[in-house]
Amino acid sequence: MKNLIISLIAIFGLLVFTSCEDSTGPQVNSDPGTPALSSHSGGESFVLNEEDAEEELFTLSWEAPDFGFNAAATYYIEMDVDGSDFENPVTLAQTNSTSISLTVGEVNNRLNVAGVPFGIESEVPMRIRAHVSNDVKDQISEVFIFAFTPYEIIIEFPEIYVPGGYQSASGYTADWSPADAPALASVNSNDRYEGYVYFAADNQEFKFTAERNWDNGDWGGSEGSLEPGGSNLSIENAGYYKINVDIPNLTYELLATDWGLIGDATPGGWDGDTDMTYDPADKVWRLTVDLTEGFIKFRANDAWDLNYGSNEANGTLQAGGSDIPIEEAGNYTVELDLSDPVYRYSLELN
């Protein structure tokens, strides 16, 4: 009996040893190498055009790392758009192959979403990251740099509309017509809307509608408060108004604005505005003025409470944005356009 027990123990130990040996799985190569880019070396410059959106921009190809076993890797083409040394990379594309072809439109869309400025050339560091599983270390290629000049994508924001008895006199076609009324936009898609509306005369009435018709609800009210189907709203004095509407909280705000140009490039320097004039036909503020080399901004009501600059100096404006450079002295026609959700400016040397 003793010999039988010893034999069984020996057999059991052999089985355990064999089981442990079989459970080790594939042996991972400790130095698999990185995805080695073979189709490009970086340094190329690409100007993207909307008419070429469906055309292939480039094909990226790379050598697969040798993980030491038949690895089904996912490859991420990543961009460092904020200069953070890839602490917050943006994925341009991903694939399970060792090459990928991308169209002009695909690349442009990702650049726009990532905040790469349109209309000017920007260098974008890129890399390829190979991912197998959470148990295997990702392998990352050397950084390569492409320069891109993206084009702007026109985004359709949620809108509400401002029909009223002021429309025909103010350049918005027919009175009380939502189809022709100016729009307010929710750029954050959160049911909070903003826009600018011109009222040519005093004591004008208006409402807000959800659609370009009266079929799907409207809001009226008074003294900053709204209610569905409420009484007509009104403004006492003619002017160019910034309107903010908060549908979740059923509130609205009206701010009369006059716009001017300020900065060390303007005749008044940083101490005083040069006034602009509103054109109801073109729906822009305009000024012809002599400018020197320096900087400008747009501000309302001779105060800094509401001002616009341009973070990229590319014709678009942001509230409180960066000073806009004037690189050549001369006589300019300056326009400020607040009629669409993306506020814009233009500078034309006469």
C-alpha positions in Angstrom: 0.0 0.0 0.0 2.9 2.4 0.9 4.4 1.8 -2.6 1.1 2.5 -4.2 0.7 5.9 -2.4 4.3 6.9 -3.4 3.6 6.0 -7.0 0.3 8.0 -7.0 2.1 11.1 -5.5 4.8 10.8 -8.2 2.2 10.6 -11.0 0.3 13.6 -9.5 3.5 15.6 -9.4 4.3 14.8 -13.0 0.8 15.9 -14.1 1.2 19.2 -12.2 4.6 19.8 -13.7 3.3 19.1 -17.2 0.2 21.3 -16.6 2.4 24.2 -15.4 4.7 23.8 -18.4 1.7 23.9 -20.8 0.2 27.0 -19.2 3.0 29.4 -19.9 1.5 30.4 -23.2 3.4 32.2 -26.0 6.8 33.6 -25.3 6.7 37.4 -25.9 9.7 38.9 -27.6 11.3 41.3 -25.2 12.5 43.5 -28.1 9.8 43.4 -30.8 10.8 46.6 -32.4 8.5 49.5 -33.3 6.2 50.0 -36.3 8.8 51.2 -38.8 7.2 53.7 -41.3 8.1 52.6 -44.8 5.9 54.8 -47.1 6.9 58.2 -45.8 9.7 59.7 -43.8 7.8 62.9 -42.7 8.5 66.4 -43.8 5.8 66.5 -46.5 3.4 69.4 -46.7 -0.2 69.0 -47.7 -2.6 71.8 -48.7 -6.2 70.4 -48.4 -9.0 71.5 -50.7 -12.7 70.8 -50.3 -13.1 69.9 -54.0 -10.6 67.1 -53.5 -12.4 65.7 -50.4 -13.0 62.3 -52.0 -9.4 62.0 -53.4 -6.7 59.9 -51.7 -4.3 62.2 -49.8 -1.7 59.5 -48.9 -1.1 55.9 -48.0 0.8 55.1 -44.8 2.7 51.8 -44.6 4.8 50.3 -41.9 6.6 47.2 -40.8 4.9 45.2 -38.1 6.7 44.6 -34.8 7.8 41.1 -34.0 6.0 40.3 -30.8 7.3 36.7 -30.8 4.0 35.1 -31.6 1.2 35.5 -34.2 -0.1 38.8 -32.8 -3.3 40.4 -34.0 -2.3 44.1 -33.5 -4.4 47.2 -33.8 -2.5 50.2 -35.1 -3.4 53.7 -34.1 -2.2 56.7 -36.2 -1.9 59.4 -33.5 -1.4 63.2 -33.7 0.0 65.5 -31.1 -2.0 68.7 -31.9 -1.4 70.5 -28.6 2.4 70.1 -28.3 2.1 68.0 -25.1 4.6 65.3 -26.2 1.7 62.9 -26.9 0.3 63.2 -23.4 -3.1 63.8 -25.0 -2.8 62.2 -28.5 -5.7 62.5 -31.0 -6.4 59.4 -33.2 -6.3 60.2 -36.9 -7.3 56.6 -37.9 -6.9 53.0 -36.8 -6.6 49.7 -38.6 -5.6 46.0 -38.2 -3.5 46.1 -41.3 0.0 47.5 -41.7 -1.1 50.2 -44.1 -3.9 52.6 -44.4 -5.1 55.0 -47.2 -6.8 58.3 -46.1 -8.7 60.8 -48.2 -8.4 64.5 -48.1 -11.8 64.8 -46.4 -11.0 62.2 -43.8 -7.8 63.9 -42.8 -9.4 67.4 -42.9 -12.3 66.3 -40.7 -10.0 65.0 -38.0 -7.8 68.1 -38.1 -10.8 70.3 -37.8 -12.2 68.3 -34.9 -8.8 68.4 -33.2 -8.7 72.2 -33.4 -5.9 72.5 -36.0 -6.5 76.0 -37.5 -7.8 76.1 -41.1 -6.4 78.3 -43.8 -2.9 78.3 -42.5 -0.1 75.7 -42.4 0.5 73.9 -39.2 3.1 71.2 -38.4 1.5 68.1 -36.9 3.7 65.5 -35.2 2.4 62.0 -35.7 3.2 58.4 -34.7 2.0 54.9 -35.0 1.1 52.9 -31.9 0.7 49.1 -32.1 -1.6 47.6 -29.5 -2.0 43.8 -28.9 -3.5 43.5 -25.4 -3.3 45.1 -22.0 -0.8 42.4 -21.1 1.6 43.3 -23.8 3.4 46.6 -23.9 2.3 48.9 -26.8 5.1 49.5 -29.4 5.3 53.1 -30.8 7.0 54.3 -33.9 9.4 57.2 -34.1 7.6 60.6 -34.5 7.2 61.9 -38.0 5.9 65.4 -38.9 3.5 66.4 -41.7 2.5 70.0 -42.4 -1.2 70.5 -43.2 -3.3 73.5 -44.4 -6.8 72.4 -43.7 -10.0 74.0 -45.0 -12.9 75.0 -42.9 -15.9 72.7 -42.4 -19.1 74.6 -42.2 -21.0 73.2 -39.2 -24.8 73.4 -38.9 -25.6 74.4 -35.4 -29.0 74.0 -33.7 -31.0 77.2 -34.2 -34.1 79.2 -33.1 -35.5 82.2 -35.0 -36.6 85.7 -34.2 -39.7 86.7 -36.2 -41.3 90.1 -35.5 -42.8 93.3 -36.7 -39.4 94.8 -37.2 -38.3 92.6 -40.1 -39.2 94.4 -43.3 -37.8 97.8 -42.0 -34.6 96.1 -40.8 -33.6 94.2 -43.9 -35.1 90.8 -43.0 -37.8 90.6 -45.8 -41.3 90.1 -44.5 -42.7 91.0 -41.0 -43.6 88.1 -38.7 -42.1 85.6 -41.0 -40.0 82.9 -39.3 -38.9 81.7 -42.8 -37.0 85.1 -43.3 -36.1 85.8 -39.7 -32.6 86.0 -38.3 -31.4 83.0 -36.4 -29.8 82.5 -33.0 -27.4 79.5 -32.8 -26.5 77.0 -30.0 -22.8 76.5 -30.8 -22.5 74.0 -27.9 -25.8 72.2 -28.8 -27.1 72.8 -25.3 -30.3 74.7 -26.0 -28.6 78.0 -25.1 -28.7 80.3 -28.1 -26.9 83.5 -29.2 -26.9 85.9 -32.1 -27.2 89.5 -33.3 -30.4 91.1 -34.6 -30.8 94.7 -36.0 -33.9 96.6 -35.1 -34.3 99.7 -37.3 -37.0 101.4 -35.3 -38.1 101.9 -31.7 -40.8 99.9 -29.9 -40.7 96.8 -32.0 -42.2 93.4 -31.1 -40.9 89.9 -31.7 -41.0 86.3 -30.5 -38.7 83.2 -30.7 -39.7 80.1 -32.7 -38.3 76.6 -32.7 -38.6 76.2 -36.5 -38.9 78.5 -39.6 -42.6 78.3 -39.1 -45.2 78.7 -36.4 -46.1 75.0 -36.3 -43.7 73.7 -33.6 -43.9 76.1 -30.8 -42.8 79.7 -29.9 -41.8 81.6 -26.9 -42.8 85.0 -25.6 -42.7 86.7 -22.3 -41.3 89.9 -20.7 -38.6 91.3 -18.5 -36.1 88.6 -19.2 -38.5 85.6 -18.7 -39.9 83.4 -21.3 -43.0 81.1 -21.5 -44.1 78.9 -24.3 -46.8 80.7 -26.4 -46.3 83.8 -24.2 -47.0 87.4 -25.2 -44.9 89.3 -27.7 -41.5 90.5 -26.6 -40.4 94.1 -27.3 -37.4 96.4 -27.5 -37.8 100.1 -26.6 -35.0 101.6 -28.6 -33.7 100.9 -32.1 -30.3 99.3 -32.4 -28.1 96.3 -33.1 -28.8 93.8 -30.3 -26.9 90.8 -28.9 -29.6 88.3 -27.9 -29.0 85.3 -25.6 -31.8 82.8 -25.0 -31.7 80.0 -22.4 -34.4 77.6 -23.2 -33.8 75.2 -20.2 -34.2 78.1 -17.8 -36.7 80.1 -20.0 -34.8 83.3 -19.8 -33.5 85.8 -22.4 -31.1 88.8 -22.4 -30.9 91.8 -24.8 -27.8 94.0 -25.1 -27.7 97.0 -27.5 -24.3 97.2 -29.1 -22.3 99.8 -31.1 -19.0 98.5 -32.5 -15.6 100.1 -32.8 -12.0 99.2 -33.7 -9.3 99.6 -31.1 -5.6 98.9 -30.9 -2.1 100.3 -31.4 -2.6 100.0 -35.1 -5.6 102.4 -35.0 -5.8 106.2 -34.9 -7.0 106.1 -31.2 -4.4 103.5 -30.1 -5.5 101.4 -27.1 -7.1 104.5 -25.4 -10.1 105.0 -27.7 -12.3 103.3 -30.3 -12.6 104.2 -33.9 -16.3 103.8 -34.5 -17.7 101.5 -37.2 -21.0 101.9 -39.1 -23.6 99.2 -39.6 -24.8 98.4 -43.1 -28.3 96.9 -43.0 -28.2 95.7 -46.6 -25.0 93.6 -46.2 -25.6 93.0 -42.4 -22.0 93.9 -41.5 -20.2 96.7 -39.6 -17.7 98.5 -41.8 -15.0 101.1 -41.5 -12.4 102.6 -43.8 -9.4 103.7 -41.8 -5.7 104.2 -41.9 -3.8 101.6 -39.9 -0.2 101.3 -38.9 1.7 98.1 -38.2 0.5 96.8 -34.9 -2.6 95.1 -33.5 -6.4 95.6 -33.4 -9.5 94.2 -31.7 -13.2 94.8 -32.0 -15.2 95.9 -29.0 -18.7 97.0 -28.2 -19.9 100.2 -26.5 -16.4 101.6 -25.9 -15.8 99.1 -23.1 -14.0 95.7 -22.7 -17.0 93.8 -21.4 -17.7 92.5 -24.9 -14.8 92.2 -27.3 -13.6 89.9 -30.1 -10.2 88.9 -31.3 -8.9 86.1 -33.4 -6.8 83.3 -31.9 -5.5 82.2 -35.3 -5.7 85.5 -37.2 -7.6 83.5 -39.9 -10.8 85.6 -40.3 -12.8 84.1 -37.5 -13.4 85.7 -34.2 -13.6 84.5 -30.6 -14.9 86.4 -27.5 -11.9 87.8 -25.7 -9.6 86.3 -28.4 -6.1 87.3 -29.3 -5.1 90.7 -30.8 -5.3 90.7 -34.6 -2.0 91.6 -36.3 -1.7 94.3 -38.9 1.5 93.6 -40.7 1.5 96.4 -43.3 0.5 100.0 -42.8 -2.1 101.5 -45.2 -5.7 102.4 -45.8 -8.0 99.5 -45.0 -11.6 98.6 -45.3 -12.4 96.6 -42.2 -15.6 94.6 -41.9 -17.1 92.9 -38.8 -19.8 90.2 -39.6 -21.8 88.9 -36.6 -24.7 87.6 -38.7 -23.7 83.9 -38.6 -22.8 81.5 -35.8 -19.1 81.8 -36.7 -18.3 85.5 -36.2 -15.9 86.8 -38.8 -13.8 89.8 -39.9 -12.1 90.9 -43.0 -9.2 93.4 -43.7 -8.8 94.7 -47.2 -5.9 96.9 -48.1 -7.2 99.7 -50.4 
